[in-house]
Amino acid sequence: MREADLYLDLKAYLEGQGYEVKAEIGACDLMAVRGAEPVLVVEMKLTFSLGLVMQGIARQSLFDNVYLAVPVAEKGWTLRYKDIIALCRRLGLGLLAVKPGHGVEAHLDPAPYTPRKNLNKAARLLREFGRRVGDPNIGGTTGIKRVTAYRQDAMRCLAVLQNGAQKGAIVAKASGVVRASTLMRDDYYGWFEKVAYGTYGLSENGRLALIAEAAGLAALSVAAQPMGDQTRGKTTQTKGAKS
């Protein structure tokens, strides 16, 4: 398939709506005019790509009504449809899907875009940032479990229970995790088991987690120490060096 294979369907589609259509006007793949209405421009590619988006943005410096057009069967279109629509909407670009020989389907019209902030989600992210201890994850990594503030709370409970089952209130006080009882009851990670009313111990997975999460538990233990405790040894060494 060639880009030219998209043109006749696009031309017929627009002419059916009363536009006069011409191809290759300057750098524009297709330009359409209908009376005194704003000019309409269409940029075509066989795949939805950064190059196509950049072409569309370039045409926006000339005209407001700019569409991107790709074949219906284009693989990236079907796999990333929602993302493509969201991107085009944010950039104020229209989007047309072409099935050569079978017409055109309009998925999005060009329009100015004013993003609405998701304040609730933003607040959740800020709470997560504030509650998470240190920076235990590496940005850009995939295929591994992220360490969240919730997981760190579970790890604190894990540490308290390593010497035996305890009542939820005791775990909450010792770990500093206010929601310890609820966390252990929900048992998201499979680390805890209820041994009596309000009392929890470690499951087999929990005992294995003590080993697997050893580094993380150590980091949380250091972070939980008062600043004086963390620096006491260093201060003593400094005084010794001076004397």
C-alpha positions, -999 to 999 in steps of 0.1 A, spaced: 0 0 0 11 36 -8 1 68 8 -15 77 -26 -39 47 -21 -55 67 8 -60 99 -13 -90 89 -35 -111 78 -5 -103 109 14 -111 131 -16 -144 113 -22 -153 116 16 -147 153 17 -163 160 -17 -193 142 -4 -195 169 22 -193 197 -3 -156 205 -2 -134 212 -32 -103 190 -27 -68 193 -42 -36 173 -35 0 184 -29 -7 221 -23 28 232 -11 37 209 18 1 198 24 -8 163 13 -45 174 9 -63 207 11 -100 212 11 -121 244 8 -158 248 13 -171 283 6 -159 309 31 -153 282 58 -118 277 73 -95 257 52 -92 220 60 -58 201 57 -52 164 58 -18 147 63 -15 111 54 8 82 65 6 44 63 13 42 100 5 65 130 40 79 138 58 108 154 66 119 119 29 122 110 22 141 143 50 165 136 36 171 101 2 179 116 17 203 141 36 220 113 4 225 93 -13 241 124 10 270 119 -9 277 87 -45 265 94 -66 255 124 -84 225 109 -58 198 104 -65 161 103 -42 131 104 -52 101 82 -40 65 85 -54 31 72 -79 14 94 -59 -18 95 -27 -1 107 -13 -22 136 -4 6 159 -39 21 154 -57 -9 167 -33 -16 197 -30 20 209 -63 35 198 -71 53 231 -36 67 234 -37 80 198 -71 96 203 -59 112 236 -27 125 219 -46 140 189 -72 156 212 -45 172 233 -28 186 202 -60 198 186 -56 175 156 -84 156 139 -81 119 131 -94 100 101 -93 62 95 -92 51 59 -101 17 45 -89 19 9 -117 13 -15 -143 13 13 -144 49 26 -133 70 56 -144 71 92 -139 103 113 -127 95 148 -119 130 160 -124 166 148 -98 193 153 -106 215 184 -88 236 209 -79 215 240 -79 227 276 -68 199 298 -88 193 330 -66 183 360 -75 151 379 -72 167 413 -81 135 432 -54 114 414 -28 142 418 -35 143 455 -31 105 458 3 107 441 14 135 464 4 114 494 23 85 480 53 107 475 52 120 511 46 86 527 72 66 508 105 62 526 136 69 505 137 62 468 136 23 466 127 21 429 147 28 398 129 49 372 123 33 338 125 -3 350 98 -28 341 89 -63 350 96 -59 387 73 -50 416 74 -14 426 80 -6 463 50 16 473 43 32 507 17 5 512 43 -22 507 67 -4 530 39 -4 557 34 -41 551 72 -46 555 71 -28 589 44 -51 601 64 -81 588 94 -70 608 73 -67 640 59 -102 636 92 -120 628 95 -130 665 59 -143 668 22 -134 664 9 -102 679 -23 -84 684 -30 -58 657 -28 -29 682 6 -40 693 18 -42 657 4 -8 650 22 8 679 55 -10 673 56 -4 636 41 30 634 15 18 609 -18 31 621 -38 8 597 -18 -23 607 -48 -44 616 -66 -37 584 -35 -42 563 -28 -76 579 -65 -86 576 -66 -77 539 -32 -95 534 -26 -82 499 9 -98 497 0 -131 514 24 -125 542 1 -126 572 -24 -151 587 -49 -147 615 -42 -169 644 -68 -156 668 -93 -127 671 -74 -95 663 -41 -114 664 -18 -121 634 13 -140 626 34 -147 595 24 -171 568 49 -193 550 51 -166 523 57 -140 551 86 -160 565 101 -162 530 95 -125 525 117 -118 556 146 -131 536 136 -117 502 129 -82 517 159 -81 540 175 -51 522 143 -32 522 136 -40 559 171 -28 568 166 5 549 133 11 567 150 3 601 177 29 594 151 55 582 131 50 614 160 58 637 162 93 652 188 114 635 210 114 666 211 76 666 221 75 629 250 100 634 261 90 669 289 67 657 301 92 632 301 120 658 321 99 683 347 92 656 350 129 648 356 137 685 382 110 687 400 123 656 401 158 671 416 145 704 
